[in-house]
């Protein structure tokens, strides 16, 4: 093996040349390509390993999901209080503690060099998933103080009524997931075309999780059937994403392997990539806008702007120019 004066082999020199050819600029390093939208958090060490595997497979964006299940089931399993009356704040805090804080992976434990070489930036987001069974669970989710700590809120609608409610409460959640470990894996509302389209129009996204389909043939058939119906109703995959829902490293697949799953339920190869890329970005952007302060702007001609009685149009205009934003608008 030939070695140069610096002690580098020819292979190492070629690797350095390939890296130099890829010029990393501030714009290219922000590139968003593939997202894993459902990494289930069970315990910290396992979640860190899942995120490491996602990065090795080629994902630059990961969403760490805390699935708390049915909110109503907690009260049913809790022991009744010893006293009839209890301090409201203390009892409320005990119930609220059932939803933990979001889990964030320490990036110093991750090897992000390959992402940087490819001009990508690592992004991680938090997610809360809740099963909705009745209006009480919707009320609990809507007024829960920890809900706003999560970047993304996903719900599992078990019946048509809950889905209909979500179509009118689009500001509450981002994703409607079909991730379930039930024996049949059925969602009776997957054939409701108008209802599903109403949810998509509201900005909601439907998620197909493939993890359970890898290990159970019965669930595999049902998941593919659900995905095929959603793909058809959503007009070729609009508002549809694919995610693993993995809680172990064997259940996660590479981006292009995941995209190819779309072919099994009728999607074309060029459409399948959207399920782990563009559609995922839409979810993240919508969740960001959903959590921002809402407001309204009123525009009017200068002649219609009310002027105080002790001022003229000219003096009032000078006062308006003192506002930096107004000055910027009239000078552009």
N, C-alpha and C positions, 0 to 999 in steps of 0.2 A: 504494500500500500504506500503510495507516494504521499510525502508530507512536505509542506512548504516551510519557509523560514519561521513563520509564526507558530508552527506546530499543528496546523489545521490540515486535515485530509481534504482531498478533492470533493468528497461528498459533502463535507461541512461547508466548504466554500460555495458549492452550488446552492445549498439551503439558504445561506446568507444572501446570495444574489436574488433568489426568488422572493425573499422577504423585502429586500430593498426595492424591488420592482413595484411592490404594492405600496404605494404612497398613502399613508394614513393622514387624512386631513380632518379638520373639525366637522366637516359636513358628512364625510363617509363614515366616520366612527359612530354616528348617530343612527346608522341604518338599522331598520327593523325588518327582520325576515321571517323567523319562525317562532311561534309561541306554544308552549305547553300550558294549557289553561286550567289544568286540574291535577295538581300533585297533592295527594292527601297527607295531611300532617297527623301522625300518630304519636311520635316521640322525636325529640330534637335530632338525635344521632341518625335515625333512619331518614328523616327529611333532608338532612345535609347530604347524605349519600344519594338520594334521589335527585337532588339539584345538581350534584356533580355529574351524575350519569346523563342528565338532560343536556348539560353543557357539552359533554363529550360527544353526544349524538348529533349536536348541531343546533340546539335551541338557544336563542339569545334572550328570550323572555320566558320567565316561569311565573306561575301563579300558585301560591301555597294555600291549599284549601283546608279549612276547618269545618267539618261536617258535624253539626250538633243534632241532626235528626229532628224529631218532633218536639217542639217546645212544650206542648201540652202534656207529654208523657212524664215530664219531670214532676209535675204536681201530683200525678197519680201515684208515683212511686215514693214520694216523700212521706215521712211519718208525720202524723198530725201534731200540731203544737200542743205542748202540755197545758198551756193557759189559753183561755178563749180569746183574750185580747193580747195583742203583741204590738210592740212599737212598729209603726208602719215602715219607717226607714230601714230598721234592721231586717225585717222580713223581706222587704223589697231587694235589699242588697244581696241576701242569700240567694234569691231567685236569679238576680242578674249575674251572679258569679258563675252560673252554669255555662255562660258563653265566655270562653277565655279571650284574652287579648290576642291580636294577630301575632303570628310567629314570623320573625325575620331572620334570614340566614346571614351570618357574619361573612361578608365577602372576602375577608382576609383568609378564610379557610378554602377558598375556591381558586382554581387555576383558570384565569381568564385570558391567558396569553393568546390562545388560538383564536378567540373571538376578536381580540384587538388586531391580530394579523389579518383577519378577514374583513376588517373595517366595521365590526359590529360593537355594540355597547350592551353590556349585561343589564337587564332590568328584572326586578322582582316585585310582585304585587301580592297583596293579601286578599283572601276570599272567605266569605262566610256562606255556608249552604244550610238551608233549613227546609224541613218537610212541612208543607201546609196541609192541614186536615180540615180546618173549619175557620170561621171568621175570628175566633178567639186567638188562634195562632197567628193570624195576620195582624191583629191588633198588638199582640205581644212583640212581634218583629218590628212593627212600625214605630213603637214607642220605646224600644230597648235602647238604653244609652250607649251600648258598645257597638251597635250596628254601624254607626258613623265612623268607627275606627278602621273599618275594613274598606279596601279599595273597591272590591266587587261584592255584590250580594246576589246569590243564586238561590232559587227555590225549586222544590220538587212538588209539583202539583199532582195529587193522586186522583182527582176527579175533575170533571168538566166545570163545576161551579168555582173551584179555586182558580182555574185557568181564566175563566170569564172575569173574575175579580181582578186578576193581574193585568188583563187587557185594559182595564180602566185605571190601574194604579201603576203605570209605567215608571213613575218617578221613584218608586220604592225599590225596585230590583233591576238587575241587568241581564240575568241569565235564567232561563227555565231549563233545568237539566232533566234528562231521562236516565240518569245514573241510578240504578237500583239493584239490590241483591235479592229481590223477591224471586220466588221460584219460577213464576211465569214471565216476569219482566214486562207486563202489559200496562199500557196507558190507554184507557178507553177513548181519550179525546184526540188521539193522533189522526183520526179520520175527519175531524171537524174542520173543514176547510176555511169557512168564514171566521171562525174563532182564532185559528192559528194565524191567518193573514192579518187579523185585527191586532194581535200581539206584535207581529213584525212591523206593522205600520206604526205602532206605539214606540218602536225602537228596541223591543226585547229580542234577545237572541236565544235560539234553541241549541242545546248542547247534546251531542251524542258521545257517550263514553264507551270505549271499546275494551276496557280492561276485562270485564266479566265475560265478554264474548270469546276471549282467548282460551278460557279454561272450562267452559260449560257449553255443550252443543245445543242444549235447549234454549239457553239465554242467547246464544249466538244467532239462532234463527229469529228470535223475537226482536233482538236489537236491530238486525238488518231489515226486518219488516218495518219497524218503527222509523228507521232512517230513510227507507225508500218512500214511505208516505210523506215524511217531512220534506224530503227533497222535491217531491212532486208538487206538494201544496205550496212550498215556499218559492216556487218558480225558479227552479234550477239552483237551489242552494243559497238564496238570499236570506240572511239572518240565521245561518247555520254554521256551527263550528264542531270540530272533532278534537277530543281530548282523551287522555289515557284514563284518568281517575285512578292512577296507580298508587298503591301503598307499599310496593316492593319493586326492586329494580328489574325483575324479570317481566313485569307487566307493562313496561314502557318501550315504545318503538321509536325509531328514527323518524325525522320529519317526512321524508319521501315515502317511507313505508306506511306512515299514517295517512298521508295524502292518497296513496293507492287504495286504501280501504274505501274511499269514495266511489271507486269504480264498481265495487260490489253492490252498491245500491243505485247505480245508474248514472253517476256523474262522469263527465268526460275528464281526461287527464289534466287539461288546462283549467278546469273548474275546481278540481279537488284541492289544488294548492291553496285556494282562497280559504278553505276551512281551517287552516292552521296559520294563515298569514293575514290577508286583508280583513277578513271578517273578525279576526281576533283583535286587530288594531281598532276596528270600529267599536268593539265592546269596551276597550280600555279608554278610548277617547270619550265615549258616551258616559262611562262611569265617572270620569274626571269632571265633565260638565255637569253631571247630575249632582255632584257634591259641592258645586260652587254656589255662590249667592245669586239669587235671581233678581232681575231688575227690569226696568223698562225705560226707553228713551222716547222723548217727545221732541219732534223737530218742527220748527216754525220759521217763516220768513222774518227778517229783521223788522219789517213794518208791523208785524203782528205781535212782537214782543212787548209786554206791558211795561210802560215807563213810569217811574215814580213822578208825582206832581211837581217836585222841586228840581227835576232834571230835564235836560233836552235829549234828543236822540244822539247828538254828538257826544255829550258827556256820559250818557249811559253806555254807548259803544266803547268809550275809553275804559270804563269800569269792567266791561266784559273782556276787553283785551288783556286785562290784568290776570285773567285766568289762563294758565299755561296751555291747557288743552284747547281752549277756544282760540287762542292766538295761533296755535299750530294748525288748526283747521282752516283758518282764513288765509294763512300764508301758503298753504299747499296748492 
